[in-house]
Amino acid sequence: MGDRIKEIGMQRLLAPVALIILYIFFGLFGRNFFSFSTFVNILDASYYIGFIAIGVTFVIITGGIDLSCGTILMAAAIIGGTAYKSWGWPMWVALILIMVVATAFGFLNGIMVAWWKLPPFIATLGTMMVSKGVGSIASKVRSATFPTRSEADGWFKDFFKILGDDGSTIPTGFIILVAVAIISSLILTKTKMGRYIFAIGSNKEAARLSGVNVKKWEMMAYVVSGIMAGFGAIAFAAVYTTVMPAQGAGFELNAIAGAVIGGTSLSGGLGTISGTLIGVYIMSTLRQGLPSMDLQAHWQTFFTGVVVIGAVLLDQYRNRVASEVKVLTPADTFRNSAMQKINLMKEDLAQLNGADAAAKKREIADVRTEMNSTYRKMKSDLHAM
């Protein structure tokens, strides 16, 4: 059982447990937290952060970082909103423009990091400033307003939330986010791109010597982050309607925090999309739960920081344990050999029936008993020395 827990990873186990505990805690001690409206608010607040967190997970797995995903999201959203409101573009064209702008910034980050060899922190910090400025320039430092749900061009809002005539709410954005998460997870775990991204994060030089086109696939991780920022921009516009210039700073911190809380290692080479989503929902639950206990926004910032520090400490502990060289004692070697013998006997047991199967079970039990007795004696003799 202990080996299985290590295999899953401490953070992957703790993140879903922490989410459940948080939800129950706020439900018991917060005001009206167990209501359906609060649940919808948690989902609404997680859409845009969830998308950019998925994108930044790709980047962090390569061993990089993307500080610009939040401002790219807002720049794309405000340019798309300006194109619709001020330039008279059709809504569907404005949405395509949002995706194009966000993806272009992702390409820019990828080129600077993978091809120009700039440190990811510096490259994406520069893109953060550039994207914020581009959004303000395009909108002439004015807010962009997307159509309301009642207007004809507000059709895209139904992708993220459907409002019934009786006031009921269906958070359809959750389905889209989960679908995108599943596709992203399949890319990471089942495709050449995913394998190469993990390989780059684990050891970039070894990946290069193995024939991996490191520049190409490292760049693609940042492109994915840009694409996800585009999805996040559309989700933000659908949920909040009005987009303000120079917004978005801080979104990237919530996205990175969600990824780290969900088990993505800042050292690279390790991470899951499912863990990232759980981390995002932990952040969203905190944002909705703390006000229900009459705690102001600065408490949210404080507790978020505490959670992130704890997640990073766990990540460092896991990396330290993984890097330790474990020396097997003669007792450990004996037990491993005996377990291999028992496993082979179990394979033989699967082919037997009736009396032969019963005899093989007794034989396995005898071997196991002898193994435990000998192992304890060898350990005792070792300590006595």
N, C-alpha and C positions, 0 to 999 in steps of 0.2 A: 504493500500500500504506500509506503514511504517513497519507493522508487517511482510509483505512478504520480504522486504529488509533485515530485521534482520534475518529472517529464512534462506535466501540464504547465508548471511554472507558477511561482508564488503569486505574481501579480494577476495572472489569468484566473486564479482561484479566488483571490481577494476582491477583485473588481466587481463581479456579479453579486458577491455576498455583501459588499459595501453598499451597492445600489439598493438591494432589498432592505438592508438595515436602515439606510437613510430614509427610504420611502415610508417604512413603518414608523420610524421615529417622528418624522414630521406629521404623519397622519395622527399620531397619538397626542403630540404636544402642540401642533399648529392649529390654526383656525381654518376650518372647512377645507383642509388639505385633501381629504379623501373624496372630494367632489369631482364630478366628471369635467367640469369647466377647468379645474386646476390641472387635471390630467391632459386636457387639450392644450393648455398653456405650456405645459412641459414639452409636449411634442412640437408646438409652434416654435418655441425658443430653441429647439435643437436642429431644425431643418438646415439652416444656412451654416451653422457651426458644424453640423454633422458632415455636410458635403466637403467643406474645406479640411476637416479633420481626416477624412478618408484620403484626400489628396496629399496632405502633409505626411500621412503614414508612409506612402510610397517613398517620399523624399527622405524621411528619417531612417527608413530601413537601409537606404544607400549610405547612411552615415552622414547625410547632409541635414540642412535645416531650411525652412522657408518662412521668413519673417514678413513676407509681402502678401501672403494669400488673403489676409483680411482687407487690406487697402485695394488689392486687385479686385476683390469682390465688389467693393463699394464703387470703385472707379468704373467698372463695367456696368454696374447697375445705373449709375447716374448718367453715363454716356448713352445707354440705351433709353433711359427715361427722357433725356434731352432730345434724342433723335425722334422720339414719338411726340413729345409735347411741343417742342419748339421748331423742329425741322419738318414735322408733318409726315414722318415715316409711318407705314402701316405697323400694327403691333407685332405681327409675326416677323417682320423684317428687323424691328428693334430688338426682339429676343435673339435673333440670329446674330445681330451686331454684338450683343452682350457676350455671347459665347466666343465670337471671333476676337474681341478685345481681350478677354480673360486668357484665352489660349495663346494669343500673341505674347502676352506678358510671361506666360509659362515658358514659351520658346526662348524668350530673352533670358530668363533665369537659367535655363538649361544650357544655352550657349555660353554664358558667362562662367558658369561653374564647370561644365564638362569640357568645353573647348578652350576657353581663355584661362582656365585654371584659377579663377578667383575663389577665395574662401567663401563657402556658401553663406556664412553670416554676413560678410561685407556685401556680397553681390545682391542678396535679397533685401538687405537693409537699404541699399541704393534703390532697388526697384520699389520698395515701399514708399520712398519719398517721391520717386518719379510718377508712380501710379496715382498717388494722392494729388500731385500737382496736375497731372493730365486730366483727371476727373474735374478738378476745379476750373481748369482752363476751358475745357469743352462746354461746361455748364455755365461759364462766366460767373462762377461762385454763387450760383443760385440753386435752390433745391429742385429736384425733378419729381414730378408727381405722376404716378401711373394711374390708369383708369380705375375707378371703383368697381366693385363687383356688379353693381346694377347697370353699368354701362356696357355697351356691346363689345368693346375691346377689352373688357375685364374677364374674358373667357378663360384666360390662363390661370386665374386664381383658383378655379375649381380643381385644378390638379393638386393643390395643396390643402384645400379645405372646401367642403361643400356645406352650405347653410340651407337647411330645410325651411319651408314656409312656416312651420310651427316653432321655429327658433332652434331646432336641433342642429348639431354640428357633427360632421364626419371628417376626421383628420386624415384625408386621403394622402397628404404629403408623407405620412409615415410609410405608406406602401411604396411610394417612389424611392424614399431614402433607403428602405430595406432592399428594394430591387437593385439599386445602384451599388449598395454594399455587397450584395451577393455576387454581382458581376465583377466587382473589384476584387473580391476574395478569390473568385475563380481565376482571375488574371494572375494574382499573386501566387496561387498554389498549383495551378494546372497548366500554365503556359511558359514558353521559353522566356518571355519578358520577365515574368515573376521570378523564375529561377535565377536569371542573371542579376536582377535587382538585389536579391538576397545574397548572391555571391559577391557582388560589388561591396555590399555593406559588411560582409564577413571579412573579406580580405581583397581589397581592390587590386593589388599587385598580383596575387595568385590568380584572380579572375582574368587579368590581362594575359598572363603567361599561359592560361588555359585556352586562349583563343577567343575570349569574350570581347566584343566591341564595347569597351567600357564607356567611351565617349557617347556612343549612341544611346545605350540603355540608361546611363546616368541622366542624360538630357531628357529621355522619355519620362523619367520619374517626375521631373519638374513640369513637363508638358501636362501630365496627368493632374498635377496639382493645379495648373492653370485652368484645365477643363472643369475640374471640380469647383473652382472659384466661380466659374461661369454658372454652373448649376446653383451654387449658393446665392449668386446675385439674383437669379430669377426667383428663387425661393424667398429671398428677403423682400423683393418687390411685391410678391404675391401676398405675403403676410402683413407687411407694414405700409405699403402703398407709397409713402413719401420717403425719398432718399436725400439726405443732406450732404453737401460738399464736405470733404475732409473727414468723413466718418470712416469707420472700419479699423482704426488703430486699436488694438486690444483684442480683436476677433481672433487674430492669429495665435495669441497667447492661450485663449480658451481652446482652440483647436489642438495646439501642441500639448496642452495639459491633458485634454481628453485622450490623445494618443498615448501619452506616457502613462497615465493612470490605467489605461487599458492593456498595458504590458509591452508597448513598443519601446525597444531599447534605444536610448540616445547614442549608444555606441555603434548602432547599426547592426544589420544582419538578423534582426529578430522583431517580429510584430505580427499582429493579426487585425483584420478589418473588424471582426466581431468584437474583439477587445476594445478597439477604438470607439465603436458605437456605444458600448457600455460605459466607457469613460465619458463620452459626450453626454449621456443621459444622467450620469452622476453630477456633472457640472450643471445641467439644466435643472435637475432636482434641487440642487443647492440654491440656484437663482430663484426658484419658486417657493422653496420651503422656508428659507430664512425670513422673507417678509411676512410669512404666515405666523411667525413667532415674534413679530414686531421688531425685527432687527433690520437696521438700515443697510444700504448698499455696501458701505465700507466693511461691514462684517462679512459680507459675501466675498469681498476681495481677500480679507484675512483668511477665512477658512479655505478658500480656493488655493491660496498660497501654501497653507499647511498641508493640504491634500497632495499638491504637486511635489512638495519637498519630500513627503513620505514615500510617494511613488518613485522618485529618483533614488532615494536611499535604498529602497527595495531592489531597484534595478542594479545599483552598484553592488549590493550584497550578492545578487544572483551572478553577476559577472565575475566577482571575486571567487565565489565558490566554484564556478565553472572553470576558472583558470587554474585552480589548485590541482596539483598532481597528486592523485590518490595512490598511495603505496599499499599494495595488497599484502596482508600477513599470510603466513602458511595456512592459518585457519580459514581466511577468506578464500584463498585459492582452493582449498579442499571443499568448502561449501559450494563454490561456483561449479566445480567439477561434478559434485553430487547432484546439484540441481539440473545440470545438463543430462545426467543419467536418468533422473526422474522424469524429465520432459520427454525423453526418448521412450521410456516405458509407458507414458501416457499416450503417446502416439500409437504404440502397439495395442494398448487397451482399447482404443477406438475401433480396432478391427476385430475384437473378440466379442463373444456372446456367452451367456449362461455360466457354466462352471469355470470355464477358462477365464472369463472376465473377472469372476469373483476371486480366483486364485491370483490373477495379476494385480488386483486392487490390494490384496493382502501383502503381496510382494512389495508394492510401492510404499505401503504403510510401514513395512519393516525397514526398508531402505531409508525412509524419511526419519524414522525414530533413531536409527543408527547414526544418520547424519547429524541430527541435533545433539545427540549424546557426545559424539566425537568432537563436534565443533565447540561445544561448551568446555570440554576437557582441554582442547588445544588452546582456547582463549584463556582458560584458568592457568595453564602452564606458562603461557606467555606473560601474564601479569605477575606470576610468581617469580619470574626471572628479573 
